[in-house]
Amino acid sequence: MKRITHWIDGKPFSGDGERRGKVFDPATGVQSGEVGFASVAEVDEAVTAAKAAFPAWRATSLAKRTTILFALRELIAKHSSDLADLIVSEHGKVKSDAAGEVARGLEVVEYACGIAHLMKGEFSENVSTGVNVHSVRQPLGVVAGITPFNFPAMVPMWMFPLAIATGNTFVLKPSEKDPSASILLAELTAEAGVPQGVLNVVQGDRVAVDRILTHPDVAAVSFVGSTSIARHIYETAAREGKRVQALGGAKNHMVVLPNADLAAAAEAAVSAGFGSAGERCMAASVLVAVGGCGDELVSRIHERVNRLTVGPGTDARSEMGPLVTSEHRDKVVSYLGIGEAEGAKIAIDGRDHDISGEPGGYWLGPCLIDNVTEDMKVYIDEIFGPVLSLVRVDSLEDAIGLIHRNGYGNGAAIFTNDGGAAQLFETEVDAGMVGINVAIPVPVAYYSFGGWNSSLFGDLHVYGPDGVKFYTKGKAVTSRWQNIGQHHSSLNFPTNAPTDRATAQGK
């Protein structure tokens, strides 16, 4: 039985805690390992290691940090297939999807390789006679990341590379459902030359999370997960005086206008709705058909789904894998009955889809619920599975209003050949990330990822320029080196007004 433990102070944790969790292969339903659940004492040990490593790491030159990050980039690229295999074995997504996850995470590592440029401050000469002002950005200290099961490699890579590049030390708490990728990332980080204690990993459940949130030596917390947990993370950590970015759930709408390429829109809906079995915070979970194009969309989606192969991620023919746990699969399935009871129509029932996998796996094929209205539970809840809801509206304005009334605001997309409609949507839609003929508008690494409303708690988005700001604090320095000792004191508030120039010059 595989044993997964913590990574503390540059090495695997040697202790054997009392609490453990089970790790399963979702494609077979067979237990593949055990993961240790950190106690408060073990979290404290990780934070202590990070705190001890901080002074020397902060003092490490930008040139040295950059060299290490380039080495980390090469090692992750070299072991990208190994990371993808771990994701397949514990999350269940197909190998091509897992490889894509690693590639998108690697983009953030590459962005962090430019830290020498990203950390540059500003300088203004002679703001007053003989007075200069410059700004710098400095690390916070020990920071932490709490990451979800659906992207066990990518989301940690959204956080820790930028955090350590900017001079912080890091404590990662990954999902207990698929923990192995985090340990391989820690091993590669050590191999790249990151000193002991700079990156630590603690496995576990709420015990570990709550200790991170309340530990006095943790300065900031990054989180990605459901909205209910994001709110708890934000409120608890902020109350403890920490900086917080907590990315929550989503109900992403994909709006299709009648003038769109409906064949392309249907393909995009299948990809965005059913990729990774719908277990993505940027999945298109609501398809909004405008002006009578719904029937054709349903027909085209049905045709594509009939050709969609659901099976284990180890099979190259598989396009969609199982859900992560049997409990989650059963919860997702329950929404089909809920939708029917509310008056919606099951246009595609994934329970009837042919599966090319072991019967014990956590399978559910692609599902499409038609005639959904915004008062239905299947519309309101984040189902987080391969269930696409179809809402029919009369106009683009109706679609924008629908999105505006929704409690989330992560991503939204529009499919259209009308530039004016696209511009109106881009301007008016209430979402943090917008796609125009792009169903999953996840920004590249040199922008920032984050939503609005109940999809984000905190002011700054993750990775990109916002990530650099989140993991650093600004400092402005005002200095005078000319005519030191040749000025007299003044109790006036210092300004640059003409009447104060004599005082500023010491005359």
C-alpha positions as CSV (number, residue, x, y, z in Angstrom):
1,M,0.0,0.0,0.0
2,K,1.5,3.3,-1.1
3,R,2.1,5.7,1.9
4,I,2.0,9.4,1.2
5,T,3.4,11.7,3.9
6,H,4.4,15.4,4.4
7,W,7.5,17.2,3.1
8,I,9.0,19.3,5.9
9,D,12.4,21.1,5.9
10,G,13.5,19.6,2.6
11,K,12.8,15.9,3.2
12,P,9.9,13.4,3.7
13,F,8.4,13.6,7.2
14,S,9.7,10.7,9.2
15,G,6.9,10.5,11.8
16,D,3.9,8.3,11.6
17,G,0.8,10.2,12.6
18,E,-2.2,8.7,14.2
19,R,-4.7,9.8,11.5
20,R,-4.7,8.7,7.9
21,G,-6.9,8.9,4.9
22,K,-7.5,6.6,2.0
23,V,-6.5,7.3,-1.5
24,F,-8.4,5.6,-4.4
25,D,-8.0,5.0,-8.1
26,P,-11.3,6.6,-9.4
27,A,-11.2,4.4,-12.5
28,T,-11.4,1.2,-10.5
29,G,-12.7,2.1,-7.1
30,V,-9.7,0.3,-5.5
31,Q,-7.7,1.9,-2.7
32,S,-4.2,2.6,-3.9
33,G,-2.7,4.3,-0.9
34,E,-2.9,6.0,2.5
35,V,-2.1,9.6,3.2
36,G,-1.1,11.0,6.6
37,F,-3.2,13.7,8.1
38,A,-1.2,16.4,9.8
39,S,-1.8,17.2,13.4
40,V,-1.5,20.7,14.8
41,A,2.1,19.9,15.9
42,E,3.1,18.7,12.4
43,V,1.7,21.9,10.8
44,D,3.6,23.9,13.5
45,E,6.8,22.0,12.5
46,A,6.3,22.9,8.9
47,V,5.8,26.6,9.7
48,T,8.8,26.6,12.0
49,A,10.9,25.2,9.2
50,A,9.6,27.8,6.8
51,K,10.2,30.6,9.3
52,A,13.8,29.5,10.0
53,A,14.5,29.4,6.2
54,F,13.1,32.8,5.5
55,P,15.9,35.1,6.4
56,A,18.5,33.4,4.3
57,W,16.1,32.9,1.4
58,R,15.0,36.5,1.5
59,A,18.7,37.5,1.3
60,T,19.3,35.2,-1.7
61,S,20.0,37.4,-4.7
62,L,17.4,37.7,-7.5
63,A,20.0,36.2,-9.9
64,K,20.4,33.1,-7.7
65,R,16.6,32.7,-7.3
66,T,16.2,33.0,-11.1
67,T,18.8,30.3,-11.7
68,I,16.9,28.0,-9.4
69,L,13.6,28.7,-11.0
70,F,15.0,28.0,-14.4
71,A,16.3,24.7,-13.1
72,L,12.8,24.0,-11.6
73,R,11.2,24.7,-14.9
74,E,13.5,22.2,-16.7
75,L,12.9,19.5,-14.1
76,I,9.1,19.9,-14.2
77,A,9.1,19.8,-18.0
78,K,11.3,16.6,-17.8
79,H,8.9,14.9,-15.3
80,S,5.7,16.3,-16.8
81,S,4.6,12.8,-17.8
82,D,5.3,11.4,-14.3
83,L,3.2,14.2,-12.8
84,A,0.4,13.5,-15.3
85,D,0.5,9.8,-14.4
86,L,0.0,10.6,-10.7
87,I,-2.9,12.9,-11.6
88,V,-4.5,10.2,-13.7
89,S,-4.1,7.6,-11.0
90,E,-5.6,9.6,-8.1
91,H,-7.9,12.2,-9.7
92,G,-9.1,10.2,-12.7
93,K,-8.8,12.7,-15.5
94,V,-7.4,11.3,-18.8
95,K,-3.7,11.5,-19.6
96,S,-4.0,14.3,-22.2
97,D,-6.0,16.5,-19.8
98,A,-3.5,15.8,-17.0
99,A,-0.7,16.7,-19.3
100,G,-2.5,20.0,-20.2
101,E,-2.8,20.7,-16.5
102,V,0.9,20.4,-15.9
103,A,1.6,22.5,-19.0
104,R,-0.6,25.4,-17.7
105,G,1.1,25.2,-14.3
106,L,4.5,25.3,-15.9
107,E,3.6,28.6,-17.5
108,V,3.5,30.2,-14.1
109,V,6.9,28.8,-13.3
110,E,8.2,30.3,-16.5
111,Y,6.6,33.6,-15.5
112,A,8.3,33.4,-12.2
113,C,11.6,33.0,-13.9
114,G,11.3,36.7,-14.8
115,I,11.2,37.7,-11.2
116,A,14.1,40.1,-11.5
117,H,12.0,42.2,-13.8
118,L,8.7,41.7,-12.0
119,M,10.2,42.9,-8.6
120,K,11.5,46.2,-10.0
121,G,10.4,49.2,-8.1
122,E,10.1,52.9,-9.2
123,F,12.3,55.9,-8.8
124,S,11.6,59.6,-9.0
125,E,14.5,62.0,-8.9
126,N,14.4,65.5,-7.3
127,V,10.7,65.4,-6.2
128,S,11.7,68.3,-4.0
129,T,15.1,70.0,-4.1
130,G,17.6,67.4,-3.3
131,V,14.9,64.8,-2.4
132,N,14.4,61.5,-4.2
133,V,11.7,58.9,-3.8
134,H,11.9,55.2,-4.7
135,S,9.7,52.2,-4.1
136,V,10.5,48.6,-3.4
137,R,8.5,45.4,-3.0
138,Q,9.5,43.0,-0.2
139,P,8.4,39.5,0.7
140,L,5.9,38.8,3.5
141,G,7.6,35.9,5.2
142,V,5.9,32.5,5.6
143,V,2.9,32.2,3.3
144,A,0.6,29.2,2.7
145,G,-1.5,27.7,-0.1
146,I,-4.6,25.4,0.3
147,T,-5.4,23.7,-3.0
148,P,-8.2,21.6,-4.4
149,F,-8.5,18.1,-5.7
150,N,-9.4,19.0,-9.3
151,F,-6.0,20.4,-10.2
152,P,-3.4,18.7,-7.9
153,A,-0.4,20.0,-9.8
154,M,-1.5,23.2,-11.6
155,V,-3.1,25.1,-8.7
156,P,-0.1,24.5,-6.4
157,M,2.1,25.8,-9.3
158,W,-0.2,28.9,-9.5
159,M,1.0,29.7,-6.0
160,F,4.4,28.5,-4.7
161,P,6.7,29.4,-7.6
162,L,5.7,33.1,-7.4
163,A,5.7,33.0,-3.6
164,I,9.2,31.7,-3.4
165,A,10.5,33.7,-6.3
166,T,9.5,36.9,-4.5
167,G,11.5,35.7,-1.4
168,N,8.8,34.1,0.8
169,T,8.8,30.6,2.2
170,F,5.8,28.4,1.6
171,V,3.6,25.8,3.3
172,L,1.3,23.9,0.9
173,K,-1.8,22.0,2.0
174,P,-3.0,20.0,-1.0
175,S,-6.2,18.0,-1.3
176,E,-6.1,14.7,0.6
177,K,-7.9,13.0,-2.3
178,D,-4.9,13.2,-4.7
179,P,-1.8,14.1,-2.7
180,S,1.0,12.5,-4.6
181,A,1.6,15.2,-7.2
182,S,2.4,17.7,-4.4
183,I,5.2,15.5,-3.1
184,L,6.8,15.0,-6.5
185,L,6.7,18.8,-7.0
186,A,8.4,19.2,-3.6
187,E,11.1,16.7,-4.6
188,L,11.7,18.5,-7.9
189,T,11.9,21.8,-6.1
190,A,14.6,20.5,-3.8
191,E,16.5,19.0,-6.7
192,A,16.4,22.4,-8.4
193,G,18.3,23.9,-5.5
194,V,15.6,25.4,-3.4
195,P,17.0,25.3,0.2
196,Q,15.5,23.2,3.0
197,G,12.4,24.7,4.6
198,V,11.6,27.1,1.7
199,L,8.8,24.8,0.4
200,N,7.0,22.5,2.8
201,V,4.0,20.2,2.2
202,V,1.5,19.1,4.9
203,Q,-1.2,16.6,4.0
204,G,-4.5,16.5,5.8
205,D,-8.0,17.8,6.4
206,R,-9.6,20.6,8.3
207,V,-7.3,20.2,11.3
208,A,-4.3,21.3,9.1
209,V,-6.3,24.0,7.3
210,D,-7.5,25.6,10.5
211,R,-4.1,25.6,12.1
212,I,-2.7,27.3,9.0
213,L,-5.4,29.9,9.2
214,T,-4.7,30.7,12.8
215,H,-0.9,30.2,13.0
216,P,0.7,33.6,14.1
217,D,3.7,33.1,11.8
218,V,1.7,32.6,8.6
219,A,1.4,36.0,6.9
220,A,-0.8,35.2,4.0
221,V,-3.1,32.4,2.7
222,S,-4.0,31.5,-0.9
223,F,-7.0,29.2,-1.5
224,V,-8.9,27.6,-4.4
225,G,-12.1,25.6,-3.7
226,S,-15.8,25.9,-3.1
227,T,-17.5,29.1,-2.1
228,S,-18.5,28.0,1.3
229,I,-15.0,27.0,2.2
230,A,-13.5,30.1,0.5
231,R,-15.7,32.3,2.7
232,H,-14.6,30.4,5.8
233,I,-10.9,30.7,4.8
234,Y,-11.3,34.4,4.1
235,E,-13.2,35.3,7.3
236,T,-11.0,33.2,9.6
237,A,-7.6,34.2,8.1
238,A,-8.6,37.9,7.8
239,R,-9.7,37.9,11.4
240,E,-6.3,36.7,12.3
241,G,-4.7,39.6,10.4
242,K,-3.5,37.7,7.4
243,R,-3.6,38.7,3.8
244,V,-6.0,36.4,1.9
245,Q,-7.0,35.5,-1.6
246,A,-9.7,32.8,-1.6
247,L,-11.1,31.7,-4.9
248,G,-14.5,30.1,-4.6
249,G,-17.0,28.3,-6.8
250,A,-18.6,29.1,-10.1
251,K,-21.5,28.7,-12.4
252,N,-20.0,29.7,-15.7
253,H,-22.4,30.7,-18.5
254,M,-21.7,30.1,-22.1
255,V,-23.9,32.3,-24.2
256,V,-24.6,31.3,-27.8
257,L,-26.2,33.7,-30.3
258,P,-28.1,32.5,-33.4
259,N,-25.4,34.1,-35.6
260,A,-22.6,32.0,-34.1
261,D,-21.0,29.0,-35.8
262,L,-23.3,26.5,-34.0
263,A,-21.2,23.5,-34.9
264,A,-18.2,25.1,-33.3
265,A,-20.3,26.3,-30.3
266,A,-21.6,22.8,-29.7
267,E,-18.0,21.3,-29.8
268,A,-16.9,24.0,-27.4
269,A,-19.8,23.3,-25.1
270,V,-18.9,19.6,-25.0
271,S,-15.3,20.3,-24.3
272,A,-15.9,23.0,-21.7
273,G,-18.8,21.2,-20.0
274,F,-17.5,17.6,-19.9
275,G,-13.7,17.9,-20.0
276,S,-12.2,16.5,-16.7
277,A,-15.7,15.2,-16.0
278,G,-16.9,18.7,-15.4
279,E,-14.7,19.0,-12.3
280,R,-13.3,22.4,-13.2
281,C,-14.0,25.8,-11.6
282,M,-14.0,27.2,-15.2
283,A,-16.2,24.5,-16.7
284,A,-19.1,25.8,-18.8
285,S,-21.9,24.5,-16.6
286,V,-24.8,26.7,-18.1
287,L,-25.4,26.9,-21.8
288,V,-27.5,29.9,-22.7
289,A,-29.2,29.6,-26.0
290,V,-30.4,32.9,-27.4
291,G,-33.2,33.5,-29.8
292,G,-34.3,30.0,-30.7
293,C,-31.0,28.3,-31.4
294,G,-31.4,25.8,-28.5
295,D,-32.9,22.9,-30.5
296,E,-30.0,22.9,-33.0
297,L,-27.5,23.1,-30.2
298,V,-29.0,20.2,-28.3
299,S,-29.0,18.1,-31.5
300,R,-25.4,18.9,-32.3
301,I,-24.3,18.2,-28.7
302,H,-26.2,14.9,-28.7
303,E,-24.4,13.9,-31.9
304,R,-21.0,14.7,-30.4
305,V,-21.7,13.0,-27.1
306,N,-22.7,9.8,-28.8
307,R,-19.1,9.7,-30.1
308,L,-17.5,10.6,-26.8
309,T,-15.4,7.9,-25.2
310,V,-15.6,7.6,-21.4
311,G,-13.0,5.4,-19.9
312,P,-9.9,5.2,-17.7
313,G,-7.3,7.9,-18.1
314,T,-4.6,5.3,-18.9
315,D,-6.4,4.4,-22.2
316,A,-5.3,6.8,-24.9
317,R,-8.8,6.5,-26.5
318,S,-10.5,7.9,-23.5
319,E,-11.8,11.5,-23.7
320,M,-13.4,11.7,-20.3
321,G,-12.6,9.8,-17.1
322,P,-14.4,9.1,-13.9
323,L,-15.4,11.4,-11.1
324,V,-13.0,11.7,-8.2
325,T,-14.9,9.8,-5.5
326,S,-18.0,7.6,-5.3
327,E,-19.7,10.0,-2.9
328,H,-19.2,12.9,-5.4
329,R,-20.4,10.8,-8.3
330,D,-23.6,9.9,-6.4
331,K,-24.2,13.6,-5.5
332,V,-23.8,14.7,-9.1
333,V,-26.2,11.9,-10.3
334,S,-28.8,13.1,-7.8
335,Y,-29.1,16.4,-9.6
336,L,-30.7,14.5,-12.6
337,G,-33.6,13.5,-10.4
338,I,-33.8,17.0,-8.9
339,G,-33.9,18.6,-12.3
340,E,-36.7,16.3,-13.5
341,A,-38.7,17.0,-10.3
342,E,-38.3,20.7,-10.9
343,G,-39.7,20.4,-14.4
344,A,-36.6,20.3,-16.5
345,K,-36.0,17.7,-19.2
346,I,-33.1,15.2,-19.2
347,A,-32.0,15.6,-22.9
348,I,-28.9,13.4,-22.4
349,D,-28.7,11.0,-19.6
350,G,-25.1,10.1,-18.8
351,R,-26.1,7.1,-16.7
352,D,-26.9,5.4,-20.0
353,H,-23.6,6.2,-21.7
354,D,-21.3,3.3,-22.6
355,I,-18.3,3.1,-20.3
356,S,-15.1,1.3,-21.3
357,G,-13.8,0.9,-17.8
358,E,-14.0,-1.2,-14.7
359,P,-17.5,-1.4,-13.2
360,G,-16.2,-0.3,-9.8
361,G,-15.0,3.0,-11.1
362,Y,-16.8,6.3,-10.3
363,W,-18.4,6.7,-13.7
364,L,-21.0,9.0,-15.1
365,G,-21.3,9.9,-18.7
366,P,-22.1,13.4,-20.1
367,C,-25.5,14.8,-19.1
368,L,-27.6,17.6,-20.6
369,I,-30.6,19.1,-18.8
370,D,-32.8,21.2,-21.0
371,N,-35.5,23.8,-20.2
372,V,-33.7,24.9,-17.1
373,T,-34.9,28.1,-15.4
374,E,-33.0,30.2,-12.9
375,D,-35.1,29.3,-10.0
376,M,-34.2,25.6,-10.2
377,K,-31.7,24.0,-7.9
378,V,-29.8,22.5,-10.9
379,Y,-29.2,26.1,-12.0
380,I,-28.4,27.6,-8.7
381,D,-26.0,25.0,-7.3
382,E,-22.5,24.3,-8.4
383,I,-22.9,20.7,-9.4
384,F,-19.2,20.2,-10.3
385,G,-19.7,17.3,-12.6
386,P,-20.5,16.4,-16.3
387,V,-23.9,18.0,-16.1
388,L,-24.6,20.8,-18.6
389,S,-27.8,22.9,-18.0
390,L,-29.5,24.6,-21.0
391,V,-31.3,27.9,-20.4
392,R,-33.3,29.5,-23.3
393,V,-33.6,33.3,-23.5
394,D,-34.9,35.7,-26.1
395,S,-32.1,38.2,-26.3
396,L,-28.5,39.0,-25.5
397,E,-29.7,41.5,-22.9
398,D,-31.7,38.7,-21.3
399,A,-28.5,36.5,-21.2
400,I,-26.4,39.3,-19.6
401,G,-29.2,39.9,-17.0
402,L,-29.3,36.2,-16.2
403,I,-25.5,36.2,-15.5
404,H,-25.8,39.4,-13.5
405,R,-28.4,37.9,-11.2
406,N,-26.4,34.8,-10.6
407,G,-24.4,34.8,-7.4
408,Y,-21.1,33.7,-8.9
409,G,-18.9,35.7,-11.3
410,N,-15.9,33.5,-12.2
411,G,-16.0,33.2,-16.0
412,A,-18.5,33.8,-18.8
413,A,-18.2,33.2,-22.6
414,I,-20.1,34.3,-25.7
415,F,-20.1,32.6,-29.1
416,T,-21.1,35.0,-31.9
417,N,-20.0,36.4,-35.2
418,D,-21.2,39.9,-34.3
419,G,-18.4,42.2,-33.1
420,G,-20.8,44.7,-31.6
421,A,-22.6,42.0,-29.5
422,A,-19.2,40.7,-28.4
423,Q,-18.1,44.1,-27.3
424,L,-21.4,44.7,-25.4
425,F,-20.9,41.4,-23.7
426,E,-17.3,42.1,-22.7
427,T,-18.3,45.4,-21.3
428,E,-21.5,44.5,-19.4
429,V,-21.1,40.9,-18.2
430,D,-20.6,40.5,-14.5
431,A,-17.6,38.1,-14.5
432,G,-13.9,38.3,-13.8
433,M,-12.8,36.3,-16.9
434,V,-14.5,36.6,-20.3
435,G,-14.2,34.5,-23.4
436,I,-15.2,35.6,-26.9
437,N,-15.6,32.4,-29.0
438,V,-13.4,30.9,-26.3
439,A,-15.3,28.6,-23.9
440,I,-12.8,28.4,-21.1
441,P,-11.2,31.8,-20.8
442,V,-8.4,30.9,-18.3
443,P,-5.8,33.7,-18.7
444,V,-2.2,33.0,-19.6
445,A,0.3,33.3,-16.8
446,Y,1.3,36.9,-17.4
447,Y,-2.3,38.0,-16.7
448,S,-4.1,37.0,-13.5
449,F,-6.8,34.4,-12.8
450,G,-9.8,35.3,-10.6
451,G,-13.5,36.0,-10.6
452,W,-16.0,38.4,-9.0
453,N,-18.8,38.2,-6.5
454,S,-19.0,34.9,-4.7
455,S,-16.2,33.5,-6.8
456,L,-13.5,35.5,-5.0
457,F,-12.9,36.7,-1.5
458,G,-10.1,39.2,-1.4
459,D,-8.8,42.0,-3.5
460,L,-6.1,40.3,-5.6
461,H,-6.3,37.5,-8.2
462,V,-3.9,34.6,-8.4
463,Y,-0.7,34.4,-10.4
464,G,0.4,37.0,-12.9
465,P,0.9,40.6,-11.8
466,D,-1.7,40.2,-9.0
467,G,0.3,37.2,-7.7
468,V,3.5,39.3,-7.4
469,K,1.5,42.0,-5.5
470,F,-0.1,39.4,-3.2
471,Y,3.1,37.9,-2.1
472,T,4.9,41.2,-1.6
473,K,4.4,44.4,0.3
474,G,5.2,47.8,-1.0
475,K,7.6,50.3,0.6
476,A,8.2,53.9,-0.4
477,V,11.5,55.5,0.6
478,T,12.0,59.3,0.6
479,S,15.7,60.3,0.9
480,R,17.8,63.4,0.9
481,W,21.6,63.4,0.6
482,Q,22.3,67.0,-0.4
483,N,23.1,69.7,2.1
484,I,22.6,67.4,5.1
485,G,22.7,69.5,8.3
486,Q,22.2,72.8,6.5
487,H,18.4,73.1,7.1
488,H,16.4,74.3,10.0
489,S,13.4,72.4,11.4
490,S,9.9,73.3,10.5
491,L,6.7,72.0,12.0
492,N,4.8,72.5,8.8
493,F,3.5,69.4,6.9
494,P,6.0,68.8,4.1
495,T,4.7,69.7,0.6
496,N,6.2,70.7,-2.7
497,A,4.3,74.0,-2.9
498,P,6.3,77.0,-3.9
499,T,5.9,78.6,-0.4
500,D,7.6,75.6,1.2
501,R,10.6,75.4,-1.2
502,A,12.8,77.5,0.9
503,T,12.1,75.2,3.9
504,A,12.6,72.1,1.8
505,Q,16.1,73.5,0.7
506,G,17.0,74.3,4.3
507,K,17.1,78.0,3.8
